[in-house]
Amino acid sequence: MGIRENEAIYLPEVMLDLETWGKPNLTTCPAFFAIGAVRFSTQPPEIFLPRLVDDHGVEIIGSTQTSDWFYSLVDMRSTKVSGLEFDADTIYWWFNQPPEAQEELRRSGESGLSLLKVLTEFSAWLENGAKFWHSLGSEIGFWDHHEYRIWAHGEDFDIPILRSAYLNSGIALPKWERHCFRDTRTLFSVTPGFDQATFFPSTPVEHHALYDAWRQAVAVQRCCQQLHECSLNFSCSQLFKDDKP
């Protein structure tokens, strides 16, 4: 298929998670201080938990990315300049979370990157995967393999917030299409026997953008496996087939 030894393999699905300073509404878009995303496939095997340490075992503080995941902290001052909003109730909620959950928030103030840099780097990370699938799709004869699918935990939160951040910052949106978006909550609701305690793996820290993206991706994989085992009349590939208008 044209995949060379040691070449990065980009899985076709992307799970997105944001840690925000508020909730979106019709008139405002909340700021966010962390973005996490992982690549995965709806088929086995399950993806591994990202390890936020370097080759010497030292913890990585701040932003990092591989072919498998993207993680970045965002400087709150840059989000304010871009016109994103802060919600007092959400700020109060964050400061009532356990210390380990607040650590990501604290570090965003110390080592967060500008919103413009984070969005630009995230677009480049997505594009690397798109180029891989476009190249692979051309070689094996599938015209639509140049696209990736963007998942989020609910259709009215992470993706709309990220889209608004791009627009408010004057940065071109990533090359995604509306038919590429996927919602975990809908999948969970149609999966027989779905239970959060069973389908969601544990993580080292709660409310962490990268770890939350990972656990949601694993839950999607487990749901697809459950649907397959239940011998439903449709396969996961049919369920998530792009419906282009």
C-alpha positions as CSV (number, residue, x, y, z in Angstrom):
1,M,0.0,0.0,0.0
2,G,3.0,2.3,-0.2
3,I,3.6,2.4,3.5
4,R,7.4,2.5,4.1
5,E,9.1,1.0,7.1
6,N,9.2,3.5,10.0
7,E,6.7,5.7,8.3
8,A,4.1,7.2,10.6
9,I,0.6,5.6,10.4
10,Y,-2.2,8.0,10.8
11,L,-5.5,6.4,12.0
12,P,-8.6,7.7,10.3
13,E,-10.6,8.9,13.3
14,V,-9.8,11.9,15.6
15,M,-11.3,12.4,19.0
16,L,-11.3,16.0,20.3
17,D,-11.5,17.3,23.8
18,L,-11.3,20.9,25.1
19,E,-11.0,22.1,28.7
20,T,-12.9,25.4,28.8
21,W,-13.6,28.5,30.9
22,G,-17.4,28.3,30.1
23,K,-20.2,26.9,28.0
24,P,-21.2,28.1,24.5
25,N,-24.4,29.9,23.8
26,L,-26.0,31.8,21.0
27,T,-24.0,35.0,21.5
28,T,-20.7,34.1,23.1
29,C,-17.9,31.5,22.7
30,P,-16.0,30.4,25.8
31,A,-12.2,30.5,26.1
32,F,-10.4,27.2,26.6
33,F,-7.0,26.5,28.2
34,A,-6.2,23.0,26.9
35,I,-6.9,21.0,23.7
36,G,-6.3,17.3,23.4
37,A,-6.9,15.0,20.4
38,V,-6.0,11.4,19.6
39,R,-6.1,9.4,16.4
40,F,-7.9,6.0,16.5
41,S,-9.8,3.4,14.5
42,T,-13.3,2.1,15.2
43,Q,-11.8,-1.3,14.9
44,P,-9.5,-3.2,17.3
45,P,-6.9,-3.1,18.8
46,E,-7.6,-0.5,21.5
47,I,-5.3,2.5,21.4
48,F,-2.7,2.9,24.2
49,L,-2.9,5.6,26.9
50,P,-0.7,8.5,25.9
51,R,2.4,8.9,28.0
52,L,3.3,12.5,28.7
53,V,6.9,11.8,29.4
54,D,10.0,12.2,27.2
55,D,12.6,9.5,26.3
56,H,14.3,10.0,29.6
57,G,11.1,9.5,31.6
58,V,10.8,13.2,32.5
59,E,7.2,14.5,32.6
60,I,6.3,16.8,29.6
61,I,4.9,20.1,30.8
62,G,3.1,22.1,28.2
63,S,2.5,21.2,24.6
64,T,3.4,18.0,22.8
65,Q,2.4,16.0,19.7
66,T,3.1,12.8,17.9
67,S,1.5,11.1,14.9
68,D,-1.0,9.6,17.4
69,W,-2.0,12.5,19.5
70,F,-2.0,16.3,19.9
71,Y,-1.9,18.2,23.2
72,S,-1.4,21.8,24.0
73,L,-2.0,24.3,26.8
74,V,-3.4,27.8,25.8
75,D,-2.4,31.1,27.4
76,M,-5.6,32.6,28.7
77,R,-4.4,36.1,27.8
78,S,-4.3,35.3,24.1
79,T,-7.9,33.9,24.3
80,K,-9.1,37.1,25.8
81,V,-7.5,39.1,23.0
82,S,-9.3,36.8,20.5
83,G,-12.7,37.8,22.1
84,L,-13.4,34.4,23.8
85,E,-15.4,34.7,27.0
86,F,-14.9,33.6,30.6
87,D,-17.8,32.4,32.7
88,A,-17.8,33.0,36.5
89,D,-19.7,29.8,37.3
90,T,-17.3,27.7,35.4
91,I,-14.2,29.4,36.9
92,Y,-15.8,28.7,40.4
93,W,-16.3,25.1,39.4
94,W,-12.7,24.6,38.3
95,F,-11.4,26.0,41.6
96,N,-13.5,23.5,43.5
97,Q,-12.0,20.5,41.6
98,P,-9.2,18.3,43.1
99,P,-5.7,19.7,43.0
100,E,-4.6,17.2,40.3
101,A,-7.4,18.4,38.1
102,Q,-6.5,22.0,38.6
103,E,-2.8,21.3,37.6
104,E,-3.5,21.5,33.9
105,L,-5.2,24.9,34.5
106,R,-2.3,26.2,36.5
107,R,0.2,25.1,33.9
108,S,-1.7,26.8,31.1
109,G,-0.8,30.1,32.8
110,E,2.8,29.2,33.1
111,S,3.6,27.5,29.9
112,G,0.5,27.9,27.7
113,L,1.1,28.9,24.0
114,S,-0.8,31.7,22.2
115,L,-4.1,30.7,20.8
116,L,-2.9,31.6,17.3
117,K,0.0,29.2,17.6
118,V,-2.1,26.4,19.0
119,L,-4.7,26.6,16.3
120,T,-2.1,26.8,13.6
121,E,-0.3,23.7,14.9
122,F,-3.5,21.8,15.3
123,S,-4.5,22.5,11.7
124,A,-1.1,21.2,10.6
125,W,-1.4,18.1,12.7
126,L,-4.8,17.3,11.2
127,E,-3.5,18.0,7.7
128,N,-0.6,15.5,8.1
129,G,-3.2,12.8,8.7
130,A,-5.3,14.0,5.7
131,K,-2.3,13.8,3.4
132,F,-1.5,10.3,4.6
133,W,-5.0,9.1,3.8
134,H,-5.1,10.9,0.5
135,S,-1.9,9.2,-0.6
136,L,-3.0,5.8,0.7
137,G,-6.5,6.2,-0.8
138,S,-5.0,7.0,-4.2
139,E,-2.9,3.9,-4.2
140,I,-5.6,1.4,-3.2
141,G,-8.3,3.0,-5.3
142,F,-10.6,4.6,-2.7
143,W,-11.4,8.2,-3.6
144,D,-12.7,9.2,-0.2
145,H,-9.7,8.1,2.0
146,H,-8.4,11.7,2.1
147,E,-10.8,12.6,4.7
148,Y,-10.7,12.1,8.5
149,R,-13.6,12.1,10.9
150,I,-13.7,14.4,14.0
151,W,-15.4,13.0,17.1
152,A,-16.4,14.9,20.2
153,H,-18.4,14.0,23.4
154,G,-21.6,15.8,22.3
155,E,-22.3,17.8,19.1
156,D,-22.8,21.2,20.7
157,F,-19.6,21.7,22.7
158,D,-16.1,21.0,21.6
159,I,-16.4,21.3,17.9
160,P,-18.5,24.5,17.8
161,I,-16.2,26.1,20.4
162,L,-13.1,25.2,18.3
163,R,-14.7,26.5,15.1
164,S,-15.6,29.8,16.8
165,A,-12.0,30.1,18.1
166,Y,-10.7,29.8,14.5
167,L,-13.2,32.4,13.2
168,N,-12.6,34.8,16.1
169,S,-8.8,34.5,15.6
170,G,-9.0,35.1,11.8
171,I,-7.4,31.8,11.0
172,A,-8.6,29.6,8.2
173,L,-10.6,26.6,9.4
174,P,-9.0,23.1,9.0
175,K,-9.9,21.3,5.9
176,W,-12.9,19.5,7.4
177,E,-16.3,19.0,6.0
178,R,-19.6,19.0,8.0
179,H,-20.3,15.4,7.1
180,C,-17.1,14.4,8.9
181,F,-18.2,15.2,12.4
182,R,-19.3,12.5,14.8
183,D,-21.0,12.6,18.2
184,T,-20.1,10.0,20.9
185,R,-23.4,10.5,22.8
186,T,-25.5,9.3,19.9
187,L,-23.3,6.2,19.5
188,F,-23.4,5.5,23.3
189,S,-27.2,5.8,23.3
190,V,-27.7,3.1,20.5
191,T,-25.1,0.7,21.9
192,P,-26.8,-2.2,23.7
193,G,-25.7,-2.6,27.3
194,F,-23.7,0.7,27.3
195,D,-22.4,1.5,30.7
196,Q,-19.9,4.2,31.5
197,A,-18.2,2.2,34.2
198,T,-17.5,-0.6,31.7
199,F,-16.9,1.2,28.5
200,F,-14.8,4.1,29.8
201,P,-11.3,3.3,30.9
202,S,-9.8,5.0,33.9
203,T,-7.3,7.8,33.5
204,P,-4.4,9.2,35.7
205,V,-6.2,12.6,36.0
206,E,-9.8,13.6,35.5
207,H,-10.7,16.7,33.4
208,H,-7.5,16.5,31.4
209,A,-7.9,17.3,27.7
210,L,-5.6,14.6,26.3
211,Y,-6.7,11.8,28.7
212,D,-10.4,12.6,28.2
213,A,-9.9,12.4,24.4
214,W,-8.2,9.0,24.9
215,R,-10.9,7.5,27.1
216,Q,-13.7,8.7,24.8
217,A,-11.9,7.2,21.8
218,V,-11.6,3.8,23.7
219,A,-15.3,4.0,24.6
220,V,-16.1,4.4,20.9
221,Q,-13.9,1.4,20.0
222,R,-15.7,-0.7,22.6
223,C,-19.1,0.4,21.4
224,C,-18.2,-0.6,17.9
225,Q,-17.0,-4.0,19.1
226,Q,-20.3,-4.4,21.1
227,L,-22.4,-3.6,18.1
228,H,-20.4,-6.1,16.0
229,E,-20.8,-8.8,18.6
230,C,-24.6,-8.2,18.8
231,S,-24.8,-9.1,15.1
232,L,-26.8,-6.1,14.1
233,N,-27.9,-5.7,10.5
234,F,-25.4,-2.9,9.9
235,S,-21.6,-2.8,10.4
236,C,-19.7,0.0,12.0
237,S,-18.4,1.0,8.5
238,Q,-22.0,1.4,7.3
239,L,-23.1,3.3,10.5
240,F,-20.4,5.9,10.1
241,K,-20.4,6.1,6.3
242,D,-20.4,9.7,5.1
243,D,-23.8,10.9,4.0
244,K,-23.0,13.7,1.6
245,P,-26.0,15.8,0.7
